[in-house]
């Protein structure tokens, strides 16, 4: 093969290997997700149970990064201590070496059988568990096929004078070899894939055993970088865990560099197959690092807790107007709660403004930013609610009791609006971003117009809540009728575009209609503030049904002759 063919085969083989590992990981997650998380949760007991739970999880997932994401979520919520989390990661590092050992057996020819089983299982069942098992078989088949192709490419590399000179240069420059392989591992996001690639190079004789062991050390460093970057912006507990793992593997690799030659000779005396020698050295390195890490777990934990910064203080969401000193005076306490509720309304309004950008053309970062605002709204709602409950313990007049119910109800409605934005509108925005959908210009204009109506209604609702003005309350209800008509018009226009076969309208149809529906739900929550005010003034009819003609009513009431 010419050099270009070899290069393309290597790139394609590594890509196929990475994708196969990913399929196995997603298959295991979908088929055994709850059991897997339960297995990792046993790490709460002690460091040795933590180590073996991480090992088992990594063997199944074939990825220490995936285990790090699971443990990082536990650590971030305070469900697992730093020592136990580090022990899980040490076990996960060893677990990936066991997966490499299993794949080092000469079973590449089994890929057609595994692929056939996987496709049959995937296509013949509808359950998520069965489809997950099918994915596991397909992923294993892709990995074996990739190893078979990489072995052929590595054999061709051995016969290339240019490749031999490049690899010889890498062998002479130990630091350069480590850095190159570490970067390749980081970009592949799979130390297992790169170790298996190195195994193919060694097995074909393209690289010597000492050079292969230096490359393995680089793969271990690069493999520790992936979970660090994945959790770099997460909670401090998760960051400490991956930084500790990176420090252990990095220092271990630096200490091991001078011993690559004697270790290669020692293992070579007992292991004739160079490919098996590579994966055995990989396992030996991680076992030694794990042993040292488990022994030094407590001092390492103290160092990480001391030098890795804690999480930044969250946004200040403490109530500003809920004065506990006036709880014995209901009129003043209700006034404080009203002012705080208006502040809550402003927060919801800001969240609503951000939602429009996320829906029309935002990124996942914008979506997550809008979602994060709901936490502050939830906490402020809870504070107002508890304050009102405390205020209600004092004796209230009938008017104060009515106002108490109005404030409590409106606060709950504002919190519900935050939930609609967070759980519904942002879910639709995320779906649009992930699928790369775009609204038609007319559909975008309709959503913008409907959103503008929501913002107008929110301003008016807050004014009604603050002033209890009957005229404003009537206007708020009358606007609701106009909005109902606007919703029908928007749906009719959308269906007309569907009938015309507009591609953008067809692919975003469900999202478009759901956005309009959720915006209308928000308006319903806002206009509810007017009903108790109008009811107290006798401005509400008892029913929206039309009154029948008197004669017709008497006919229906008359007994049969």
C-alpha positions in Angstrom: 0.0 0.0 0.0 1.1 3.6 -0.7 1.6 6.0 2.2 -1.7 7.8 1.7 -3.6 4.5 1.8 -1.9 3.5 5.0 -2.6 6.9 6.6 -6.3 6.8 5.6 -6.6 3.2 6.9 -5.1 4.2 10.2 -7.3 7.2 10.6 -10.4 5.2 9.6 -9.4 2.3 11.9 -8.9 4.5 14.9 -12.2 6.3 14.2 -14.0 2.9 13.9 -12.4 1.7 17.1 -13.4 4.8 19.0 -17.0 4.5 17.6 -17.2 0.9 18.6 -16.1 1.7 22.1 -18.8 4.4 22.2 -21.4 2.0 21.0 -20.5 -0.5 23.7 -20.6 2.3 26.3 -24.0 3.6 25.2 -25.4 0.1 25.0 -24.3 -0.8 28.5 -25.7 2.5 29.8 -29.1 1.9 28.2 -29.3 -1.8 29.0 -27.9 -1.7 32.5 -27.9 2.0 33.5 -29.7 1.8 36.9 -27.8 -1.3 37.9 -24.5 0.3 36.9 -25.2 3.5 38.9 -26.2 1.3 41.9 -22.9 -0.6 41.5 -20.9 2.6 41.6 -23.0 3.8 44.5 -21.5 0.9 46.6 -18.4 3.1 46.7 -19.9 4.8 49.8 -18.8 1.9 51.9 -15.0 1.9 51.9 -12.0 2.4 49.6 -11.7 -1.2 48.5 -15.3 -1.6 47.6 -15.0 1.7 45.8 -12.0 0.4 43.9 -13.7 -2.8 42.7 -17.0 -1.1 41.8 -15.0 1.4 39.6 -13.1 -1.6 38.1 -16.3 -3.5 37.3 -18.0 -0.4 35.8 -15.0 0.4 33.6 -14.9 -3.2 32.3 -18.5 -2.9 31.2 -18.4 0.7 29.9 -14.8 0.3 28.5 -14.2 3.9 29.5 -12.8 5.4 32.6 -14.1 8.8 31.4 -17.7 7.5 31.5 -17.1 6.3 35.0 -15.7 9.7 36.0 -18.9 11.4 34.7 -21.0 9.1 36.9 -18.9 9.5 40.0 -18.5 13.2 39.3 -22.3 13.6 39.5 -22.4 11.7 42.8 -19.5 13.8 44.2 -21.0 17.1 43.0 -24.2 16.4 45.0 -22.3 15.3 48.1 -23.4 11.6 47.8 -19.8 10.3 47.8 -16.7 11.5 49.6 -13.5 12.5 47.8 -11.5 9.5 49.1 -14.1 7.1 47.8 -14.4 8.9 44.5 -10.7 8.7 43.9 -10.7 5.0 44.8 -13.5 4.5 42.2 -11.3 6.3 39.5 -8.3 4.2 40.4 -10.4 1.1 39.9 -11.8 2.4 36.6 -8.2 2.9 35.3 -7.5 -0.7 36.1 -10.8 -1.8 34.6 -9.9 -0.4 31.2 -6.7 -2.4 31.2 -8.8 -5.6 31.7 -10.9 -4.6 28.7 -7.6 -4.2 26.7 -6.4 -7.7 27.8 -9.6 -9.3 26.6 -9.5 -7.6 23.2 -5.8 -8.6 22.8 -6.8 -12.2 22.1 -6.7 -13.2 18.5 -10.5 -13.2 17.9 -10.8 -10.5 15.2 -12.4 -13.0 12.8 -15.4 -13.2 15.2 -16.6 -9.8 14.2 -19.2 -11.0 11.6 -20.9 -13.2 14.2 -21.0 -10.5 16.8 -22.3 -8.0 14.2 -25.0 -10.4 13.0 -26.2 -11.1 16.6 -26.2 -7.4 17.4 -28.3 -6.4 14.4 -30.8 -9.2 14.9 -31.2 -8.4 18.6 -31.5 -4.7 17.9 -34.0 -5.0 15.1 -36.2 -7.7 16.6 -36.9 -6.1 19.9 -38.5 -2.8 21.0 -37.4 -2.6 24.6 -34.5 -0.2 25.5 -32.7 -3.0 27.3 -32.7 -5.4 24.3 -31.7 -2.6 21.9 -28.9 -1.7 24.4 -27.6 -5.3 24.3 -27.8 -5.2 20.5 -25.6 -2.1 20.6 -23.1 -3.9 22.8 -22.6 -6.7 20.3 -22.4 -4.3 17.3 -19.9 -2.1 19.1 -17.7 -5.2 19.9 -17.9 -6.2 16.3 -16.8 -2.8 15.1 -13.9 -2.8 17.6 -12.7 -6.2 16.4 -13.0 -5.2 12.8 -11.1 -2.0 13.5 -8.3 -4.0 15.2 -8.1 -6.3 12.2 -7.7 -3.3 9.8 -5.2 -1.6 12.1 -3.1 -4.7 12.2 -2.9 -4.7 8.4 -2.0 -1.0 8.4 0.6 -1.5 11.0 2.2 -4.3 9.0 2.4 -2.0 6.0 3.9 0.7 8.2 6.7 -1.7 9.1 7.8 -2.0 5.5 7.8 1.8 4.9 11.2 3.4 5.2 9.7 6.8 5.9 7.5 5.4 8.8 10.4 3.5 10.2 12.5 6.7 10.3 9.7 8.7 12.0 9.0 6.0 14.6 12.8 5.7 15.2 12.9 9.5 15.8 10.0 9.2 18.2 11.8 6.4 20.0 14.9 8.6 20.4 12.8 11.5 21.7 10.9 10.0 24.6 9.3 13.2 25.7 8.0 13.9 22.2 6.6 10.4 21.8 4.7 10.8 25.1 3.3 14.2 24.2 2.2 13.1 20.7 0.4 10.0 22.0 -1.1 11.9 25.0 -2.6 14.5 22.5 -3.9 11.8 20.3 -5.5 10.1 23.2 -7.1 13.3 24.4 -8.6 14.1 21.0 -9.8 10.5 20.6 -11.3 10.6 24.2 -10.3 7.0 24.6 -7.1 5.6 26.1 -8.4 2.1 25.4 -8.5 2.8 21.7 -5.0 4.3 21.5 -3.5 1.5 23.6 -5.1 -1.0 21.2 -3.6 1.0 18.3 -0.2 0.8 20.0 -0.7 -2.9 20.5 -1.2 -3.3 16.8 2.0 -1.3 16.0 4.0 -3.5 18.4 2.3 -6.7 17.2 3.4 -6.0 13.6 6.9 -5.0 14.6 6.4 -1.4 13.5 7.7 -0.2 16.9 10.0 -1.8 19.5 8.8 -2.8 22.9 10.5 0.1 24.8 9.0 2.7 22.4 5.6 1.0 22.7 5.8 1.3 26.5 6.7 5.0 26.3 3.6 5.4 24.1 1.5 3.6 26.6 2.6 6.0 29.3 1.5 8.9 27.0 -1.8 7.2 26.5 -2.4 7.0 30.2 -1.6 10.7 30.6 -3.9 11.7 27.8 -6.6 9.4 29.1 -6.6 11.2 32.4 -7.0 14.6 30.7 -10.3 13.7 29.1 -12.3 13.4 32.4 -10.5 16.5 33.7 -11.7 18.7 30.8 -15.2 17.1 31.0 -15.6 18.1 34.7 -13.5 21.3 34.7 -16.6 23.5 35.0 -18.4 21.2 37.4 -18.6 21.2 41.2 -15.3 21.3 43.2 -15.8 17.7 44.5 -15.8 16.4 40.9 -12.8 18.6 39.9 -10.7 17.4 42.9 -11.4 13.7 41.9 -10.2 14.0 38.3 -7.3 16.3 39.2 -6.1 13.7 41.8 -6.4 11.0 39.2 -4.5 13.1 36.6 -1.7 13.8 39.2 -1.3 10.2 40.1 -1.1 9.0 36.5 1.1 11.9 35.4 3.6 11.4 38.2 3.5 7.7 37.7 4.3 8.1 34.0 7.2 10.4 34.7 8.6 8.0 37.3 8.2 5.0 35.0 10.0 6.5 32.0 13.5 5.4 33.0 12.3 1.9 33.6 10.7 1.3 30.2 13.7 -0.5 28.8 14.3 -2.9 31.8 10.5 -3.6 32.1 10.3 -4.4 28.4 13.2 -6.8 28.7 11.7 -8.4 31.9 8.2 -8.8 30.3 9.8 -9.9 27.0 11.5 -12.9 28.8 8.0 -14.2 29.8 5.7 -12.9 27.1 6.7 -13.7 23.5 3.9 -11.8 21.8 4.7 -8.1 21.6 1.0 -7.2 21.4 0.3 -9.0 24.7 3.4 -7.4 26.2 2.0 -3.9 25.5 -1.4 -4.5 27.2 0.4 -6.4 30.1 2.6 -3.4 30.7 -0.4 -1.1 30.5 -2.1 -3.2 33.2 1.0 -3.3 35.3 1.4 0.4 35.3 -2.2 1.1 36.4 -2.0 -1.6 39.1 1.1 0.0 40.5 -0.5 3.5 40.4 -3.7 2.2 42.0 -1.7 0.5 44.8 0.2 3.7 45.5 -3.0 5.8 45.3 -4.9 3.6 47.7 -2.1 3.7 50.2 -1.7 7.5 49.9 -5.4 8.2 49.7 -5.8 10.2 52.9 -2.9 12.6 52.4 -3.8 13.1 48.8 -7.3 13.9 49.7 -6.2 16.5 52.2 -3.9 18.1 49.6 -6.7 18.3 47.0 -9.1 19.8 49.5 -6.6 22.4 50.5 -5.3 23.5 47.1 -8.2 23.0 44.7 -10.6 25.9 45.1 -14.1 25.5 46.4 -17.1 26.4 44.3 -17.7 30.1 43.7 -20.5 31.5 45.8 -23.8 31.1 44.1 -25.7 34.1 42.8 -27.2 36.1 45.7 -30.9 35.2 45.8 -31.6 36.1 49.4 -35.0 37.9 49.7 -34.6 41.6 50.1 -38.0 42.6 51.5 -39.2 39.7 53.8 -38.6 41.5 57.1 -39.1 39.0 60.0 -39.6 41.8 62.4 -43.1 42.7 61.1 -44.6 39.2 61.0 -46.8 40.1 64.0 -48.3 42.9 61.9 -50.1 41.2 59.0 -50.7 44.3 57.0 -47.0 45.1 56.9 -46.0 41.5 56.4 -48.3 41.2 53.4 -46.8 44.4 52.0 -43.3 43.0 52.3 -44.4 39.7 50.6 -46.1 41.7 47.8 -42.8 43.7 47.2 -40.8 40.5 47.1 -43.3 38.9 44.8 -42.9 41.8 42.4 -39.2 41.1 42.5 -39.9 37.5 41.7 -42.0 38.6 38.8 -39.1 40.6 37.4 -36.8 37.5 37.6 -39.4 35.5 35.7 -39.7 38.3 33.2 -35.9 38.2 32.6 -36.0 34.5 32.2 -38.8 34.8 29.7 -36.8 37.3 27.7 -33.8 34.9 27.6 -36.1 32.1 26.5 -37.0 33.8 23.2 -33.3 33.9 22.1 -32.8 30.3 23.1 -35.9 29.2 21.1 -35.3 31.2 17.9 -31.6 30.7 17.4 -29.7 29.9 20.6 -27.0 27.4 21.4 -27.0 24.7 24.1 -25.0 27.2 26.3 -27.8 29.7 26.0 -30.4 27.0 26.8 -28.5 25.9 29.9 -28.1 29.5 31.0 -31.9 30.1 30.9 -32.5 26.8 32.7 -30.1 27.7 35.5 -32.2 30.8 36.3 -35.1 28.6 37.5 -33.1 27.5 40.6 -33.1 31.1 41.9 -36.8 31.4 41.1 -37.6 28.2 43.0 -35.7 29.3 46.1 -37.2 32.8 46.1 -40.7 31.3 45.7 -40.0 28.9 48.6 -38.9 31.9 50.8 -42.0 33.9 50.1 -44.3 31.0 50.7 -42.7 30.2 54.1 -42.8 33.9 55.0 -46.5 34.0 54.2 -47.2 30.9 56.3 -45.5 32.5 59.3 -47.4 35.7 58.7 -50.7 33.8 58.6 -50.2 32.7 62.2 -51.2 36.2 63.4 -54.8 37.1 63.4 -55.9 38.6 60.1 -59.0 40.5 58.9 -61.1 39.2 56.1 -59.5 41.6 53.7 -56.0 40.6 54.8 -56.9 36.9 54.5 -58.0 37.6 50.9 -54.8 39.4 50.1 -52.8 36.6 51.7 -54.4 34.1 49.3 -53.9 36.4 46.3 -50.2 36.8 47.0 -49.7 33.1 47.7 -51.5 32.1 44.5 -49.7 34.6 42.3 -46.4 33.5 43.7 -47.2 29.9 42.9 -48.2 30.9 39.4 -45.0 32.7 38.8 -43.1 29.6 40.0 -45.1 27.5 37.6 -44.2 29.9 34.7 -40.5 29.3 35.6 -41.1 25.6 35.4 -42.8 25.9 32.0 -39.8 27.8 30.7 -37.3 25.4 32.2 -39.0 22.0 31.6 -41.0 22.7 28.4 -39.7 25.7 26.4 -36.0 24.9 27.0 -36.5 21.3 26.2 -38.0 22.3 22.9 -35.1 24.8 22.3 -32.6 22.0 23.0 -34.3 19.7 20.6 -34.2 22.4 17.9 -30.5 23.0 18.5 -29.5 19.3 18.6 -31.4 18.6 15.3 -30.2 21.7 13.6 -33.8 22.9 12.8 -34.8 26.4 11.7 -38.2 28.0 11.8 -39.5 29.6 8.6 -39.4 33.4 8.6 -43.2 33.5 9.0 -43.1 31.0 11.9 -40.3 32.9 13.6 -42.3 36.2 13.3 -45.4 34.5 14.8 -43.4 33.2 17.8 -41.8 36.7 18.3 -45.3 38.3 18.1 -46.7 35.8 20.6 -43.8 36.2 22.9 -44.3 40.0 22.8 -47.9 39.5 23.9 -46.6 37.4 26.8 -44.3 40.1 27.9 -47.1 42.7 27.6 -49.4 40.5 29.7 -46.7 40.0 32.3 -46.2 43.7 32.7 -49.9 44.3 33.0 -50.3 41.3 35.4 -47.7 42.7 37.7 -49.3 46.1 37.7 -52.7 44.5 38.5 -51.1 42.6 41.3 -49.5 45.7 42.7 -52.5 48.2 42.4 -55.5 45.8 42.5 -57.1 48.3 40.0 -60.4 46.9 38.6 -60.0 48.6 35.2 -56.6 47.1 34.7 -57.9 43.7 35.8 -60.7 43.9 33.2 -58.2 44.8 30.5 -56.1 41.8 31.5 -59.1 39.4 31.0 -60.1 41.1 27.8 -56.6 40.7 26.4 -56.9 37.0 27.1 -59.7 36.7 24.6 -57.6 38.5 22.0 -54.7 36.1 22.7 -57.0 33.1 22.3 -57.8 34.4 18.8 -54.2 35.0 18.1 -53.3 31.4 19.0 -56.0 30.1 16.5 -54.6 32.4 13.8 -51.0 31.2 14.4 -52.1 27.6 14.2 -54.1 28.2 11.0 -51.2 30.0 9.4 -48.8 27.2 10.4 -51.1 24.5 8.9 -51.3 26.6 5.7 -47.5 26.5 5.5 -47.6 22.7 6.0 -50.2 22.4 3.2 -47.8 24.3 1.0 -45.0 21.9 1.8 -42.6 24.4 3.4 -39.6 22.2 4.5 -38.8 24.4 7.6 -42.4 24.3 8.8 -42.6 20.5 8.3 -39.5 19.7 10.4 -40.4 22.2 13.1 -44.1 21.6 13.2 -44.3 19.9 16.6 -41.9 22.4 18.2 -43.7 25.4 16.7 -47.1 24.3 18.0 -45.8 23.3 21.4 -44.0 26.7 21.8 -47.3 28.6 21.1 -49.2 26.3 23.4 -46.7 26.8 26.3 -46.7 30.6 25.8 -50.5 30.5 26.0 -50.2 28.5 29.2 -48.0 31.2 30.6 -50.5 33.8 29.8 -53.2 31.8 31.5 -51.1 31.7 34.7 -50.6 35.5 34.5 -54.2 36.5 33.9 -55.4 34.5 36.9 -54.3 37.4 39.1 -57.3 39.4 37.9 -60.0 36.9 38.9 -60.1 37.4 42.7 -60.0 41.2 42.2 -62.9 41.2 39.7 -64.8 38.6 41.8 -64.6 40.8 44.9 -66.1 43.7 42.9 -68.9 41.5 41.4 -67.4 41.9 37.9 -67.4 38.2 37.0 -70.2 36.3 35.5 -71.0 32.9 37.1 -70.7 31.1 33.8 -69.4 31.6 30.2 -72.4 29.6 28.8 -74.9 31.7 26.8 -78.3 32.1 28.5 -81.0 30.2 26.6 -84.2 32.0 25.5 -86.8 32.1 28.2 -89.4 30.2 26.2 -87.0 27.4 25.2 -85.9 27.1 28.8 -89.6 26.8 30.0 -90.2 24.1 27.3 -87.4 22.0 28.5 -88.5 22.4 32.1 -92.2 21.5 31.4 -93.3 18.0 32.4 -94.3 15.6 29.5 -98.1 15.4 29.0 
